[in-house]
Amino acid sequence: MLQIPPKHLPYLHKIAEAAQEVAVDSYVVGGYVRDLLLGKGAKDIDIVCVGNGIDLAKAAAKRFPDNPKVVVFKNFGTAMFKADGFEFEFVGARKESYQRNSRKPVVEDGTLEDDQNRRDFTINAMAISLNEDFGQLIDPFEGQEDLRQGLIRTPLDPHTTFSDDPLRMMRAIRFATQLDFDILPETYQAISAMSDRLKIVSMERIIVELNKIILARKPSTGFKLLFNSGLLAQFFPEFCNLQGVDEKEGLRHKDNFYHTLQVLDNLSQNSDDLWLRWAAILHDIAKPPTKRFERGHGWTFHGHDALGAKMVPRIFRNLKLPLNDRMKFVQKLVALHLRPISLTKENVTDSAIRRLLFDAGDDIDALMLLCQADITSKNANKVKRFLENYEMVRQKLHQVEEKDRIRNWQPPISGDEIMATFSIRPSREVGILKNAIKEAILEGEIPNKYEDAYAFMLRLGSKIGLEANIENEEKFLENDPPSS
Ligand code: ATP
């Protein structure tokens, strides 16, 4: 028998009373029922009623403390309110079908059975009655048994379920990945046969499912299913291009698709940050377009870090991911992902360390996590050595940061001050001076102090023919700029 948590019972009783008041049958459906049977906590409670869901929502909300505000989505015939940390969503039972090549379903009122038929998987098609038989589980497709066996299966013929809404193919893989379930072979075959139908689904809906796959404990499971079924190629061809190994003169390179997935899984053990996981997905994205074979040397991917960073905005735009500071974060990590390796060499200077701290700023720890995850050698000795090297880099970063405070540092002289000092407009010279000051400090040629930077600016300005409009310029020009 189903055990509804005692804390939830009062809510469900209130909804049951409201349903009696508006004279409709009502049921809890979908993810809540599934997660209850899996012993997981839920945040959303979806209610289906045979009648008008909006009326039921309004009647139910009145029975909750403080009469929570009901948000109505008239076009969808749904309504929701929040209470006690839960989201209650109400909808009338529906029958719906999608026309070929159209995203718009034809929707009609239906029975509970109709509603269960149009659900995506047996494990999501169970309902709990809130009627006379309160608490009774209604499980027409043996979803409980599929939960026990760890199976993703469509309630109807998979071709019907998927052609009604092709997003369900993505959802099959999403649930298989999140729950570590298998997809029934017949269901999976239908996905492979129908993968090109995903084209009619909006990218916004696809990306919601993809991000849930990426946030799973082992995202590679989902990516392999997406790739092998042909779904991935429908919306993320750049990622598919990573797959494959070339051979010339007996030399092969590694398969960058499986390498990237290994990096993503490694990283996922240490970070739940969606965007850091995206950085792992994209860190080698420019390897295919930069791949060259150099005689006597082998395969190279020169510049894949810089080109990869350049590709990030287009990929984000195509995938309808946000074009904000999260994208910039991913771009920065892709651009910098080779830098910590270069710091593992023995005689690395403080200035190289300062430069990385300056370029990475507050994202230095995320970058180090990415680099650590990038070690995918099967040779345990090599992995150990690389990890030790990175530990050394971490220590050096820490020491230099303690000493020089570069992480959140801005060079002490701004462009405005340069323009005011030399009475010049925004121009190339301003950039040259600003950059030279930054470089001199990072290289350790002058101390990281305002007075030293100011004197340096005056000396350099005078060298390139600029005249400062200050009285005591002479004092600053006494010393020559340090030689670089
Ligand atoms: P989670 O909360 O982990 O995302 P969920 O099952 O609650 O899981 P939702 O996307 O909120 O996922 O969907 C709620 C329920 O609505 C599902 O359990 C399923 O019954 C149904 N559902 C959602 N999307 C579809 C769809 N595209 N086709 C058919 N049924 C769907």
Residues whose N, C-alpha, C, O or C-beta is under 5 A from the ligand:
A	BS01	ATP	G30 G31 R118 R119 D120 N124 A125 D165 L167 R168
